[in-house]
């Protein structure tokens, strides 16, 4: 069967048989060119899919190349601000732009009960703190730079940091050194398996500058420390 016909077909009338309807007309040149263009475009699409599939096949199993970055923010709050750092509640530290995921942090900030997380200067919850006040704790010594919050905050911190690590890998970048550890992911599992009430105020964290040094968050049960900051961060 011809794709495009250049001339009209000839018909002969049968004896004693009236001719019904008009003879079939050939396809117009415009329609012919449209069909050819459609066919060519479809072949290009198939070739592109095939090339992408081959590339994915040959790259399968190859390790992703990621860039190690420094998350240093200096030694004082003044230096941190001058370096473009700001307090990241998800990281519990001041971080430069290259180490932050501001969109994910904003989502984390709104994941608490009523759309925000509670912070206190003491475990008895007598001195509430704003996020700005929590961030300013970085100017103090590590003993005085600590705040208290709920176990629900701690579980969410673990969940969101797992997401951050994945999102940073998509950008071919490593998460800050303090959290880029297998022990941190093992710690996630322990938090997810805990039967502690989410509204219990048993989580203590210290705010610091930068993300290159190792310190972290701990959860306490009564007078016994169940998760050591030095062991998992």
HELIX and SHEET records of a PDB file:
HELIX    1   1 UNK A   29  UNK A   59  1                                  31    
HELIX    2   2 UNK A   77  UNK A   82  1                                   6    
HELIX    3   3 UNK A   97  UNK A   99  5                                   3    
HELIX    4   4 UNK A  102  UNK A  109  1                                   8    
HELIX    5   5 UNK A  113  UNK A  115  5                                   3    
HELIX    6   6 UNK A  131  UNK A  136  1                                   6    
HELIX    7   7 UNK A  137  UNK A  139  5                                   3    
HELIX    8   8 UNK A  151  UNK A  170  1                                  20    
HELIX    9   9 UNK A  182  UNK A  193  1                                  12    
HELIX   10  10 UNK A  229  UNK A  232  1                                   4    
SHEET    1   A 3 UNK A  86  UNK A  88  0                                        
SHEET    2   A 3 UNK A  93  UNK A  95 -1                                        
SHEET    3   A 3 UNK A 208  UNK A 209  1                                        
SHEET    1   B 4 UNK A 146  UNK A 149  0                                        
SHEET    2   B 4 UNK A 203  UNK A 206 -1                                        
SHEET    3   B 4 UNK A 217  UNK A 221 -1                                        
SHEET    4   B 4 UNK A 224  UNK A 225 -1                                        
END                                                                             
